[in-house]
């Protein structure tokens, strides 16, 4: 098993420790235990406000590879789902699902003749942005898309970067503040399968680990064939062609599994918060984590002074395939990828609360698993302990 950090060698800092060191103690944040940074609205103290910026990571590169091979430009639409949900899911994890939400997007692009067709890409992005706005409104979200910005950056951008920004407001009583407590239970909703609002099976990749995945799965020939898609130091090292399948991916090709869009967890979270309201047990919910950057360890960013003890199931086939082909350590895999659990839910050890989660799983067709417990720590920092089929990992 490889000891080196393959992801870091590809120029990706999954843990983002340097970022947190630089910003954590300097940004404005009135709710340090919540999943995202929040301020009390200076114009109306009944409300909290947040803003979040993120993108689809590097999954657009894989989408452009498939476009080059198939000519299907509609494949880029999934990038909108990824970028949208990397923001919406994060703010939803702190309870921002009932107030007004405004969404904008940014496309930074290098127009390389017909290889990265800017006008066609913008058209597909606009179609999908409007579709998602309407989908979210159908679930009760008060959401608006205000357009965005497109910039031609031939010197700064290798192919394309797609980002989204959300600005949201919520009543402070609705904010999930991250008041995780000793003996709380941890539950997880799986990232694979097909939710009630999805049109096809989801591989569960979400929007982290795409660089490692495509580098070690897609065939070497694409490095020379499409040099504008990948840096020489990040050359493809895999054995799969676009459209080729591998046993265990439920008939999905490897290339398509790598672009499976991030599940719209914010819809599930809104449905959860509505259900808890109806049952009068909203107070039993103490924290939510969307398991993107940091993977299975992301819950460590919620609350304070907590040891999160999680027993992880065997990862779905796509993650096992990436591990086999890359040789990456499983400990690093659980840090870099969600490994099959898309979001963690933390709450009271209470049968009524647990029943609500399993009812939601049935309603949405997204399986829910009991993962573990929370223990209070003497020290203030959180810690995550993962009991996995490949060993106990506790260096988080």
C-alpha positions in Angstrom: 0.0 0.0 0.0 1.4 3.4 -1.0 2.5 5.6 1.9 2.7 8.8 -0.1 -0.2 11.2 -0.5 -1.1 10.8 -4.1 -3.7 13.6 -4.0 -1.2 16.1 -2.6 1.2 15.1 -5.4 -1.5 16.1 -7.9 -1.5 19.6 -6.3 -4.7 19.2 -4.2 -4.9 20.0 -0.5 -7.9 18.0 0.6 -7.5 18.9 4.3 -7.1 22.6 3.6 -5.2 23.1 6.9 -3.3 26.2 5.6 -6.6 27.8 4.6 -8.2 27.3 8.0 -5.1 28.4 9.8 -5.1 31.7 7.8 -8.8 32.5 8.0 -10.5 30.8 11.0 -9.6 33.3 13.6 -9.9 36.3 11.4 -13.3 36.0 9.7 -16.6 37.3 11.2 -18.5 34.4 12.6 -21.2 34.5 15.3 -21.8 30.8 15.3 -18.5 29.0 15.5 -20.1 25.6 16.1 -22.2 25.7 13.0 -21.1 24.1 9.7 -20.7 27.4 7.9 -19.8 31.0 9.0 -22.8 33.0 10.0 -23.3 36.5 11.3 -26.3 38.0 13.2 -28.0 40.3 10.8 -26.9 43.8 11.7 -30.2 45.3 10.4 -32.5 42.8 12.2 -31.2 40.7 15.1 -33.9 38.1 14.6 -32.1 36.8 11.6 -28.8 35.2 10.7 -27.0 35.7 7.4 -24.5 33.7 5.5 -22.8 33.7 2.1 -21.0 30.8 0.5 -18.8 30.4 -2.6 -17.7 27.1 -4.1 -17.6 25.3 -7.4 -17.7 21.9 -9.0 -14.0 21.3 -8.2 -12.3 19.8 -11.3 -15.2 17.6 -12.5 -15.7 19.9 -15.5 -12.4 18.5 -16.9 -13.9 15.0 -17.0 -17.1 16.4 -18.6 -15.1 18.1 -21.3 -13.2 14.8 -21.9 -16.5 13.0 -22.5 -17.7 15.8 -24.7 -14.6 15.5 -26.8 -15.1 11.8 -27.2 -18.9 11.8 -27.7 -19.9 15.3 -29.0 -22.6 15.4 -26.3 -22.5 19.0 -25.0 -25.3 18.3 -22.6 -22.9 16.4 -20.4 -21.7 19.7 -18.9 -25.0 20.4 -17.3 -24.1 18.2 -14.3 -21.4 20.7 -13.4 -24.2 23.1 -12.4 -25.6 20.5 -10.0 -22.1 20.0 -8.5 -21.4 23.7 -8.0 -24.9 24.6 -6.9 -25.0 21.9 -4.2 -21.5 22.4 -3.0 -23.0 25.7 -1.8 -26.6 24.9 -1.1 -25.8 21.7 0.8 -23.3 23.6 3.1 -25.6 26.4 4.1 -28.5 23.9 4.5 -26.4 22.0 7.0 -26.6 25.1 9.1 -30.4 25.4 8.6 -30.6 27.9 5.8 -33.5 26.4 3.9 -36.6 28.4 4.9 -35.5 32.0 4.2 -34.7 33.9 1.0 -31.7 32.5 -1.0 -30.0 34.2 -3.9 -27.8 32.4 -6.3 -25.2 33.7 -8.8 -22.7 31.9 -11.0 -19.2 32.6 -12.5 -17.7 31.0 -15.5 -13.9 31.5 -16.0 -13.0 30.0 -19.3 -10.3 29.6 -21.9 -12.0 29.4 -25.3 -9.9 27.0 -27.4 -11.6 27.0 -30.8 -14.2 24.2 -30.8 -12.5 22.3 -28.0 -14.0 24.4 -25.2 -17.0 26.0 -26.9 -17.9 28.9 -24.7 -21.3 29.8 -26.2 -22.6 26.3 -26.1 -21.3 25.7 -22.6 -23.0 28.9 -21.4 -26.3 27.9 -23.0 -26.2 24.5 -21.2 -25.3 26.2 -17.9 -28.2 28.6 -18.2 -30.7 25.8 -19.0 -29.6 23.8 -15.9 -29.5 26.8 -13.6 -33.1 27.6 -14.4 -34.1 23.9 -14.0 -32.6 23.7 -10.6 -34.2 27.0 -9.5 -37.6 25.5 -10.5 -36.8 22.2 -8.8 -36.0 23.9 -5.5 -39.1 26.1 -5.7 -41.2 22.9 -6.1 -39.8 21.8 -2.7 -40.7 25.1 -1.1 -37.4 27.0 -1.3 -37.7 30.8 -1.7 -34.8 30.9 -4.2 -33.8 33.3 -6.9 -31.1 33.1 -9.6 -29.7 36.5 -10.5 -27.4 35.4 -13.3 -23.7 35.9 -13.0 -20.4 36.6 -14.7 -18.4 35.1 -17.5 -14.7 36.0 -18.0 -12.3 35.0 -20.7 -9.0 34.3 -18.8 -6.6 32.6 -21.3 -3.6 33.2 -19.2 -5.0 32.2 -15.8 -7.3 29.3 -16.7 -6.3 26.0 -18.4 -9.8 25.1 -19.6 -12.8 26.2 -17.5 -13.6 27.0 -13.9 -17.3 27.0 -12.8 -18.3 28.5 -9.4 -21.5 29.5 -7.7 -22.2 31.9 -4.9 -25.2 31.8 -2.5 -26.5 34.5 -0.2 -29.0 33.4 2.4 -31.0 34.7 5.4 -32.7 32.6 8.1 -34.5 33.2 11.4 -32.0 32.6 14.2 -34.3 30.0 15.7 -34.0 27.9 12.6 -30.2 27.9 12.5 -28.5 24.5 13.3 -25.9 25.9 15.6 -23.8 22.7 16.2 -24.6 22.2 19.9 -23.4 18.6 19.7 -23.4 16.9 23.1 -22.0 13.9 24.9 -23.9 10.7 24.0 -25.4 12.1 20.9 -25.9 9.6 18.0 -24.4 10.0 14.5 -26.4 8.9 11.5 -25.4 9.0 7.8 -27.4 9.2 4.5 -25.7 7.3 1.7 -24.4 9.1 -1.4 -25.2 6.3 -3.8 -28.5 5.0 -5.3 -31.3 7.0 -6.8 -33.2 9.7 -4.8 -36.8 10.4 -5.6 -35.9 13.6 -7.5 -33.0 12.0 -9.4 -33.4 10.6 -13.0 -30.6 8.1 -12.8 -28.5 6.1 -10.3 -25.8 8.2 -8.5 -22.3 6.8 -8.1 -21.9 8.7 -4.9 -18.7 10.6 -5.8 -20.0 14.1 -5.1 -17.5 16.9 -5.7 -14.3 15.8 -4.0 -11.6 13.4 -5.2 -12.4 14.0 -8.9 -8.7 14.8 -9.7 -7.4 11.6 -8.1 -10.3 9.6 -9.6 -9.9 10.6 -13.3 -6.1 10.7 -13.2 -5.9 7.0 -12.1 -8.9 5.7 -14.0 -8.9 7.3 -17.4 -6.5 5.9 -20.0 -3.1 7.4 -20.7 -3.9 8.1 -24.4 -6.0 11.1 -23.4 -3.0 13.0 -22.1 -1.6 13.3 -25.6 -5.0 13.5 -27.3 -6.3 16.4 -25.3 -3.3 18.2 -23.8 -5.5 21.3 -23.1 -7.4 19.3 -20.4 -4.7 18.3 -18.1 -1.2 19.4 -16.9 1.8 17.3 -17.8 2.5 16.5 -14.2 -1.1 15.3 -13.8 -1.1 13.0 -16.8 -3.7 10.3 -17.0 -2.4 7.0 -15.6 -5.4 4.7 -15.9 -6.8 2.0 -18.2 -10.4 3.0 -19.0 -11.7 4.6 -22.1 -14.8 6.8 -22.2 -17.8 4.5 -22.1 -16.0 1.4 -20.8 -17.5 -0.4 -17.8 -16.1 -2.1 -14.7 -17.9 -4.8 -12.8 -19.8 -3.5 -9.8 -20.8 -0.1 -11.1 -24.5 -1.1 -11.7 -24.0 -0.9 -15.5 -22.6 2.7 -15.3 -19.5 3.4 -17.3 -16.4 4.4 -15.3 -16.2 7.7 -17.1 -19.9 8.5 -16.3 -19.4 7.4 -12.7 -16.8 10.1 -12.4 -19.2 12.8 -13.3 -22.2 11.6 -11.4 -23.6 14.9 -9.9 -23.5 15.8 -6.3 -26.8 14.8 -4.7 -29.0 17.7 -3.7 -28.6 17.2 0.0 -30.2 20.6 0.7 -33.6 19.2 -0.5 -33.2 16.3 1.9 -32.2 18.6 4.7 -35.2 20.8 4.2 -37.5 17.8 4.2 -35.8 16.7 7.5 -36.2 20.0 9.2 -39.9 20.1 8.1 -40.5 16.6 9.5 -38.8 17.5 12.8 -41.0 20.7 13.0 -44.1 18.7 12.4 -43.2 16.3 15.2 -42.2 19.1 17.5 -38.7 17.7 18.0 -36.5 20.2 16.2 -34.5 20.7 19.3 -33.2 17.1 19.1 -31.2 17.9 16.0 -27.7 19.1 17.0 -25.6 19.1 13.9 -25.3 18.3 10.2 -22.2 17.8 8.1 -22.0 17.6 4.3 -19.1 15.3 3.6 -17.2 17.1 0.9 -13.7 18.5 1.5 -12.4 16.3 4.3 -14.6 13.4 3.4 -15.7 11.1 6.2 -13.9 13.3 8.7 -15.8 16.5 7.8 -18.1 16.2 10.8 -15.1 17.4 12.9 -16.0 20.9 11.8 -19.3 20.9 13.8 -19.5 21.7 17.4 -16.7 21.9 20.0 -14.9 19.6 22.3 -16.4 16.4 20.8 -14.9 13.0 19.8 -16.9 11.7 16.9 -16.7 7.9 16.8 -18.0 6.5 13.5 -18.2 3.0 12.3 -18.0 3.2 8.5 -19.5 0.6 6.1 -17.5 -0.8 3.2 -17.2 2.0 0.6 -19.2 1.6 -2.7 -17.5 0.1 -5.7 -16.4 3.4 -7.3 -14.3 4.3 -4.3 -12.9 0.7 -4.1 -12.0 1.0 -7.8 -10.2 4.3 -7.3 -8.3 2.8 -4.4 -7.3 -0.3 -6.3 -6.1 1.6 -9.4 -4.3 4.4 -7.5 -2.9 2.4 -4.6 -3.9 5.2 -2.2 -3.9 4.4 1.5 -7.5 3.7 2.8 -6.9 6.3 5.6 -6.3 8.9 2.9 -9.3 7.7 0.9 -11.6 8.3 3.9 -10.2 11.8 4.3 -10.3 12.7 0.6 -13.7 11.1 -0.3 -17.1 10.7 1.3 -16.7 6.9 0.8 -20.4 6.4 0.5 -21.9 8.6 3.3 -22.9 11.9 1.8 -24.1 13.7 5.0 -23.9 13.1 8.7 -26.8 13.9 11.1 -26.1 14.3 14.8 -28.8 14.4 17.4 -30.2 13.1 20.7 -30.2 9.4 21.5 -34.0 9.3 21.1 -36.3 6.8 19.4 -38.6 9.5 18.1 -35.6 11.4 16.5 -34.3 8.1 15.0 -37.7 7.2 13.6 -37.9 10.5 11.9 -34.6 9.9 10.1 -35.7 6.5 8.9 -39.1 7.9 7.7 -37.1 10.4 5.7 -35.0 7.7 4.2 -38.1 5.9 3.1 -39.7 9.1 1.7 -36.6 10.1 -0.3 -35.3 6.6 -1.2 -31.9 7.5 0.4 -30.7 4.9 2.9 -29.9 6.0 6.4 -27.4 4.2 8.6 -26.5 4.5 12.3 -22.8 5.3 12.3 -21.8 5.9 15.9 -21.8 8.1 19.0 -20.3 11.4 20.3 -18.2 11.7 23.4 -17.2 14.8 25.2 -13.4 15.6 25.1 -11.4 17.2 27.8 -9.6 19.4 25.2 -11.5 21.9 23.2 -10.6 20.6 19.7 -12.9 18.1 18.0 -11.5 14.7 16.9 -12.9 12.1 14.5 -12.3 8.4 14.9 -13.2 6.1 12.0 -13.6 2.4 12.5 -13.4 1.0 9.0 -13.2 -2.4 7.3 -9.5 -1.5 6.7 -8.5 -0.4 10.1 -9.1 2.2 12.8 -8.1 5.7 11.7 -8.0 8.4 14.4 -5.5 10.9 13.2 -8.1 13.6 12.6 
